[in-house]
Amino acid sequence: MKFKTFKGLMAASMTAVLVTGAAYADGLRIAYTGYSTDQPFWVGVGDAAAAKAGEMNVEFIDLTATQADAAAQKDAVDRAINMGVDGIIIGSVDNRAFGASLDMAARKGIPVVAVDTGIEHDHVASLVQTDNLAAAGVAGDYIVSQVSEGSVLILGGSAGHQTGNARRDGVKNAAEAAGLDVIFVICDWAEACGYDTTINRLQSNPDIKAIFAASDPMALAAVSAAKELGKLDDVVIVGFDGNPGNLESIAASEQSADIKQDNASMGAMSVANLVGLIKGQEVAAFTPIDGILITAENVNDYR
């Protein structure tokens, strides 16, 4: 089986694949390690992946840690390889952390699928992911529609993280094209950083008119901080994930908008693609999942 680099995957023509549960027999074992189990988005990915595996008569081994820990996740991948599983799905904490592990998976012929975040390694044959750049561009366009001047504060993910960078760039491109200033702060996806950064920046810079958080926990942290300062009505706050708490915040007229990821489709398609690879079928190098803009106008359709 020939594998391509992630950069090559994104550039390659996307080949359609139809994978159905009825075609597969019992006996396959796949391992899954998501970002963590303390975030609703990732619980949804894992639950959908497990359900799809069940439909396809595939044993599903969930090795996801309770909290985001890159070293623990690499150990989980190594454990899965040593267990002799037939394939592995990774929702990476640090997409640069798996070099030696993926080298070993390649030597043993164990295919790997990335979900949510691309992993730059020749052996990762498929990525299932929200089209983060396009979805964040929608978030940026929404901000521009609400704010005519001033600055946009972006609460970002980890340095060099492919998903976080795409979300940053989608909003940044739209905001700057409209003449808004952009302030970017790396927050490592952490709620505490989102809260502290919002408090500090809103106090020191009255020109901030909008905040984009690259994840929903940080968006709720920004809502709490703005509320504490009495500035909630003065700033547009947009998150990314579509977590239930954020949708409730929108319904309560606190958070302004959110980009909802279809985490159920992401989990299910990652399993479908992995089983296809195990069976030697042609599988899409990149399976994009659309994001959905949630505002007060449509939030009740998704709660």
C-alpha positions in Angstrom: 0.0 0.0 0.0 1.4 3.4 -1.0 1.1 6.2 1.4 1.6 9.9 0.7 2.7 12.9 2.8 -0.1 15.0 4.3 0.9 17.9 2.0 0.6 15.5 -0.9 -2.8 14.3 0.4 -4.2 17.8 0.4 -3.0 18.4 -3.1 -4.0 15.1 -4.5 -7.3 14.7 -6.3 -10.0 13.5 -4.0 -11.2 10.0 -4.8 -14.7 9.1 -3.8 -15.1 6.0 -1.7 -18.3 4.2 -0.6 -17.8 2.0 2.5 -20.7 0.1 3.9 -20.9 -2.1 7.0 -22.5 -5.0 5.3 -19.4 -5.9 3.3 -17.1 -6.7 6.3 -16.8 -9.8 8.4 -15.9 -10.1 12.1 -12.4 -10.2 13.3 -10.9 -6.7 12.7 -9.7 -4.7 15.6 -9.0 -0.9 15.4 -7.7 1.5 18.0 -8.8 5.1 18.4 -7.1 7.8 20.4 -8.8 11.2 20.4 -7.7 14.5 21.8 -9.2 13.9 25.3 -12.5 12.8 26.9 -13.0 16.0 28.9 -14.3 18.0 25.9 -17.8 17.4 24.6 -16.7 17.7 20.9 -14.3 14.8 21.3 -16.7 12.7 23.3 -19.0 13.0 20.3 -16.2 12.0 17.8 -15.4 8.9 19.9 -19.0 7.9 20.4 -19.7 8.1 16.7 -16.6 6.2 15.8 -17.5 3.4 18.3 -21.0 3.3 16.9 -19.8 3.0 13.3 -17.3 0.3 14.2 -20.2 -1.6 15.8 -22.3 -1.3 12.7 -19.3 -2.7 10.7 -18.7 -5.6 13.1 -15.3 -4.2 14.0 -13.8 -4.3 17.5 -13.2 -0.7 18.7 -10.5 0.0 21.3 -10.7 3.5 22.7 -7.3 4.6 24.1 -8.2 8.3 24.6 -6.8 9.9 27.7 -9.1 11.9 30.0 -7.0 15.1 29.4 -5.0 16.3 26.5 -1.5 14.9 26.9 0.8 14.5 23.8 3.2 12.1 25.5 0.4 9.9 26.8 -1.2 9.8 23.3 2.0 8.8 21.7 2.3 6.0 24.2 -1.3 5.0 23.4 -0.4 4.7 19.7 2.7 2.6 20.6 0.5 0.4 22.7 -2.0 -0.1 19.9 0.8 -1.1 17.5 2.3 -3.6 20.0 -1.2 -5.0 20.5 -1.2 -5.8 16.8 -4.4 -3.9 15.9 -5.4 -3.8 12.2 -5.6 0.0 12.1 -5.4 3.2 14.1 -7.3 6.5 14.2 -5.6 9.5 15.7 -7.2 12.8 16.8 -3.9 14.4 17.7 -2.9 16.6 20.6 0.4 17.4 18.9 0.5 16.4 15.2 4.3 16.5 15.2 4.7 13.9 18.0 4.2 10.6 16.1 7.3 10.2 13.9 8.9 7.1 15.3 5.5 5.6 16.2 4.2 6.0 12.7 7.5 4.6 11.3 6.8 1.5 13.3 3.2 1.3 12.2 4.4 1.5 8.6 6.9 -1.3 9.1 4.1 -3.5 10.5 1.6 -2.6 7.8 -0.9 -1.0 10.2 -2.8 1.8 8.3 -3.5 5.1 10.1 -6.2 7.7 9.6 -6.1 11.2 11.1 -9.3 12.9 12.3 -9.7 16.6 12.9 -6.1 17.5 12.5 -3.6 16.5 9.8 -0.4 14.7 10.7 2.6 15.2 8.5 3.9 11.7 7.9 4.1 9.5 4.9 2.1 6.7 6.5 -1.0 8.7 7.3 -3.2 7.8 4.3 -6.4 9.6 5.1 -7.6 12.8 6.9 -11.2 13.3 8.0 -11.6 16.9 9.0 -13.8 20.0 9.1 -12.7 22.3 6.3 -11.3 24.6 9.0 -10.1 27.4 6.8 -13.4 27.7 4.9 -15.4 27.4 8.1 -13.3 29.9 9.9 -13.7 32.2 6.9 -17.5 32.0 7.5 -16.9 33.0 11.1 -14.7 35.9 9.9 -17.4 37.0 7.5 -19.9 37.0 10.3 -17.7 39.1 12.5 -17.2 41.6 9.6 -21.0 41.8 9.2 -21.3 42.8 12.8 -18.2 45.0 13.3 -17.3 47.9 11.1 -14.1 49.1 12.8 -11.6 48.3 15.6 -9.8 45.1 16.4 -10.5 41.4 16.5 -8.9 39.3 19.2 -8.2 35.7 18.2 -7.7 33.2 21.0 -5.6 30.5 19.2 -4.6 26.9 19.6 -1.1 25.5 19.9 1.9 26.9 18.0 2.2 25.2 14.7 -1.0 23.2 15.1 -2.5 22.6 11.7 -6.1 22.9 12.8 -5.5 26.0 14.9 -3.6 27.7 12.2 -6.4 27.2 9.7 -9.0 28.6 12.1 -6.8 31.6 12.8 -6.1 32.3 9.1 -9.8 32.0 8.1 -10.8 34.7 10.5 -7.7 36.8 10.1 -8.0 36.9 6.3 -11.6 38.0 6.4 -11.0 40.6 9.1 -8.0 42.1 7.6 -9.6 42.3 4.1 -12.4 44.4 5.8 -9.8 46.7 7.3 -10.0 45.4 10.9 -6.9 45.0 13.0 -6.2 41.5 14.2 -4.6 40.5 17.6 -3.5 36.9 17.8 -2.7 35.2 21.1 -1.6 31.5 21.4 -3.7 30.0 24.1 -2.9 26.3 23.6 -6.7 25.6 23.6 -6.8 26.4 27.3 -9.9 27.9 29.0 -7.8 29.6 31.6 -5.7 31.4 28.9 -8.9 32.4 27.1 -10.3 33.9 30.2 -7.1 35.7 31.3 -6.3 37.0 27.8 -9.9 38.3 27.4 -9.7 40.1 30.8 -6.3 41.6 30.1 -6.9 42.6 26.5 -10.4 44.1 27.0 -9.1 46.2 29.9 -6.0 47.5 28.0 -7.5 47.9 24.5 -11.0 49.5 24.2 -10.7 49.0 20.4 -11.4 45.3 20.6 -14.9 44.8 19.2 -14.9 41.1 18.5 -13.3 37.9 19.9 -12.9 34.7 17.9 -12.0 31.6 20.0 -10.5 28.7 18.1 -12.4 26.3 20.4 -15.6 26.4 22.3 -14.3 26.1 25.8 -12.2 29.2 25.2 -15.2 31.0 23.8 -17.2 30.4 26.9 -14.2 31.6 28.9 -14.3 34.8 26.9 -18.0 35.2 27.5 -17.4 34.8 31.3 -14.5 37.4 31.2 -16.5 39.9 29.2 -19.5 39.5 31.4 -17.3 40.1 34.5 -16.0 43.3 33.0 -19.5 44.5 32.0 -18.5 44.5 28.4 -20.6 41.6 27.1 -22.9 43.9 25.1 -19.9 45.7 23.6 -18.1 42.7 22.0 -19.0 40.1 19.4 -17.8 36.6 20.6 -17.6 33.7 18.2 -16.5 30.1 19.0 -15.8 27.0 17.1 -17.1 23.4 17.7 -20.8 23.6 18.4 -20.7 22.3 21.9 -24.0 22.2 23.8 -23.0 24.8 26.4 -22.1 27.3 23.6 -25.4 26.8 21.9 -27.1 27.5 25.2 -25.0 30.7 25.5 -26.1 31.8 22.1 -29.7 31.2 23.0 -29.2 33.3 26.1 -27.9 36.2 24.0 -24.4 36.0 25.5 -22.2 34.3 22.9 -22.8 35.8 19.5 -22.2 32.9 17.1 -20.5 29.6 16.7 -19.2 27.3 14.0 -20.6 23.9 14.6 -18.5 20.9 13.5 -20.2 17.7 12.5 -18.3 15.6 14.9 -20.6 12.6 14.4 -19.8 12.5 10.7 -16.1 12.9 11.5 -16.0 9.9 13.8 -18.1 7.7 11.5 -16.1 8.6 8.4 -12.7 8.0 10.1 -13.8 4.5 10.9 -15.2 3.9 7.4 -12.0 5.2 5.8 -9.8 3.1 8.0 -11.7 -0.1 7.4 -11.5 0.6 3.7 -7.7 1.0 3.9 -7.4 -2.2 5.9 -9.3 -4.0 3.1 -7.0 -2.5 0.5 -9.7 -0.3 -1.0 -9.2 3.1 -2.6 -10.0 5.7 0.1 -10.2 9.5 -0.1 -7.0 11.1 0.9 -9.0 14.0 2.4 -12.6 13.8 3.5 -13.8 17.4 4.2 -16.8 18.0 6.6 -18.7 21.2 6.3 -19.0 23.6 9.2 -22.3 25.3 10.1 -22.7 28.9 11.3 -24.9 29.0 14.4 -26.5 32.3 15.4 -29.5 33.3 17.5 -31.6 32.9 14.3 -31.0 29.2 13.9 -29.7 28.0 17.3 -32.9 26.3 18.3 -32.6 24.0 15.3 -29.4 22.5 16.8 -30.0 22.5 20.6 
